[in-house]
Amino acid sequence: MDFALSEDNLVLQQSARTFLEKEISLGRVLVPGATVADADYDRNWTKIAAMGWPGLVVDEAFGGLGLSCIDLAMILGEMGRTLAPSPFLGTLFGAWAVQKGGSQEQKERLLPQVAAGTAKLALAVAESNGATDGPGREAVARKQGGAGYLITGVRSFVIDAAGADWLVVAAAEEGTAHRAFFLVDAKQAAVQADPLPWRDVTRQVCDVRFRNAVAEPLPRCGRGCAIASCSPWRPRMPRAPSACSK
C-alpha cells in the first residue's frame, strides 16, 4: 500500500506555502504587548476566502470544493507552520457540525455562505473545565413554542467566536440529562463573546455567554449526539482528523 502524498497533494501544499509566506505577516504581533487584536484577523480572512479555502471540505452540492481530509491537511499544515491568524479553524469546525447535523434547509442556508467566505462559524462545546463530553450543564436550552429554543449559560474556550456570524452550541435540554446541539445567530444581543487573554496572540479564543439566546436545533444530531467528533479538535487536546467523514 502506497502512503505517499500524490502530486496533487504536493502542489496544493506548495501553493498554500507560497501564498501564506507572501500574504500573511506576523509583524504586528511580534512586538511586546501585542494582543490578538493586532493579528489582522479580518484582513487575513479576506485573503484566505479569496483562495477558496473556507469551502475545502464543504460538499460540492453546497458550493464547496468537496476535497478530502488529506487535502485539508496540506492547507492546515502550512497554516500551522506560519501561525496564520484567521478565523479558519472556527469556521471549519462549525461547518463540519452543520454538514453533519444540520437539516437540508440549514445546509442550503449556511454552507454556500461559508464556501464563499461570507459567513464565519464557531463550535461552542466546552465547559469551563475544558470538558467537551457529557451533558454540558453550564448551558441549558429551554424549549419554546414550535421548534424554537432559548439558550442560557456559558460555553468556554470557543475558537474564533468573537467574529463569528453563527455558533453551533452544545447545551443540555432543560429538565433532562441529555445534550443537544443548536444553531445560534451570534450577532443577536443575547450572545456575548468575551476574548480571553490567550498566550497565543495569533488565536482568538473566547468565553461565550448566552442570555435567552434564540436557537434552532440541529435535527440530525439529537440527544446524546457526539457532534464534537466531527472536528479534529477538542479544547486543550489536539487530536488526529480521523472523523472528517460526512
N, C-alpha and C positions, 0 to 999 in steps of 0.2 A: 504494500500500500504506500502510495506516494503522499507524504505530508508537506511537500514543498509548496511555497506560495506560487500561484500562477503568474504568468506575465502580466495579466490584467491587474492582479493584486499589487504587484510591484510598481506598475505605472501609477495606480491610484495613490499608493504610499508616497511615491516621489513627487507627484503633483501636489499632494497635501503639504509635504515638507517645504517645497518651493514657495507655495502660497503663504504659509504661516511665517516663514522666515522673512519674507518680503513685506507682508501686510500687517502683521501683529507685533506690536512693540510693547515691551515691559518697562520702558524708560521711566514712566511716571510712577510706577510702584517700587522701583529700586532706589528709593530715597528715604532717609529717616522720617518716620512719622506718616508714611503713606498708608492709606486705607483702601478698602475695596471701592470706595467712591472715586478713586483715582485710576481705576483699572480699565476705563474706556469700554465698559460692557456694551453700551448701546452702539457705539461706532463699530466695534468688532463684530457685533451680531449682524449689522447691515452687510458687512463684507462677507461673512460666513454664509448668510442667507443667499447672497448673490451667487455663491458657488453651488447652491442646491443641496447643501449638506443636511439641513433640517428634514428633508424628505428621504434620506438614505434608506431607512427601514420602513417607511410608510408604504402601504400597498399601492401598487400602480393604479388600482381602481379608484383611489382617493387622491390622485395627483402626485404620488410619491415615486421614488425610483425602485422600490421593492428589492433592494440589494440584500446580500447575506450578512450575517454577523462577522464573517471574515473581512468583508469589505469595510464594514463599520470599524473593525479593529484597526484597519490600516489608517483610518482617519483619527480615531481616538488615541492611538499610539503616538501620532505626531502632535496632536493637541496636548497630550501629556508631556511630551518631550519639550515643547516650547512653553508650557504653562499658560496656554492661550486663555485669557479671561473672556468668558462669554456665557450666556445662558443656555448653551448647547446641551449640557447634561440634564438640567431640569426639564427642558423641553423633550429630550429623548425619553426620559423615564415616564413623563406624563403621556406622551404619545403612545408609548408601548401599552400603558394602562388602558387608554381609551380604545386602542386597537384590540386589546384582549377582552375587555369587559364591557365596552360601550354598545349601545344599540346601533342599529343601522343608521337611524336618524342622527345620533350623536356623532358617529364617524363621518357621515356626509357633511355635517355642520362644521366640525373642527379640523379633521385631518387634512383637507385641502388647504386650510389656512396655515397649518403647521408646515406642510410641504412647501408652501410659497414663502415661508418666513415671516408671515404677517401676524401669527399668533404664537405666544410663548406659554409654556405649561410648566407645572412643577408637581411633584409627587410628595404628598404630605402624609407620612405613615408613622413617624417615630414618636414615642413617648419621651418625657423629659429625661429618662434614664437611658435613652438610646434604643430601647427595645422596639422592634418592628413587628413582632408576632404577638398573639394574644388578643384579647377583646378590645384593647385600646380605650380604656375608660376615661382618659383625660379629654376626650372629645366625644360628645354624645349627640346623636341625631334623633330629633323628635318628629314623628310623622304628623303632617298636616292634612288638610282635605285633598282629595285626589291622590296624585303620585308625588306630591311635594314633601320636603323635609326642611327642618331648621336645625342647623348645627351650632352648638355652643361648646366652647372649650379651647384647648391648645394642641397644636402639633409642633414638634420640636425638630431642630436641625434640618430644615427644609431647604434644599439646594435651589437657588435661583427663584425663590418665592417673591422677592421684592419687586421684580419687574414682570412677573407672570401675569398673563391675562386670565388664565384658568388654572385651577388647582384640582387635582384628584386627591380626595381626602378620605382616610380611613377613620371611621367613627363607630362607636358602639350604638346599636339601636336601643333607644330608651326602653327600660323595663326588661331587657334581655341581656344575656351574656355573649351575644353574637356581634361580630364586627362585620360591617358592610362598607362599600366604597361608593363615593359620591362625587359628582362633578359640581364645582363651585366657581362662580364668577368672582375672580379675585379683585375686581375693581369695585365691588359693592361696598358701601360704607360699613357693613357689619364684619368686614375682614380687615385685619391689621397685621402687616408683616413687619417685624422688628429685626433689623440686621444684628447679628451677633458679632462681638469683637473677635472674629476668627483669626487665628495666627496666619493662615494662608490668605494674603490680601488679594490673591487672584481669584478667589472663590467667594461667591455671595451666598451666605448661609443665614437663615432666619428662624426665629420662633414666629409662628402664625397664630393669632388669636381670633376666635370666631364668637360673635355675639348675635345669636339668632340669624346666622347667615343662611340665605336661601340656597338649597341644594337639590340636585336631582340624582337619583340612584343610577349606578351603572348596572343595568339589569342582567347582564351576562356574568356578573360576579356578585352573587348573593351572599347569604350568611356564611361566615367562616371561610370565605374565599381568600386564598393567599396571593392576592394580586401583586404584592410586593415582589413575588418571584418572577414577574415579567420584566424586571430590571436586574442588571448585574450588580446593583449597589445596595448596600444597607448602611445606615449611619455607623461610622467608626469601624466598619468591617467590609473592606473591598472583597469581591468575590468574582469568580470567572463568569463571563457572559454565556452561561450554559442554557439559559431559558429564554432564548430570543425567538423561539418558535411562535408562530401566530396562533 
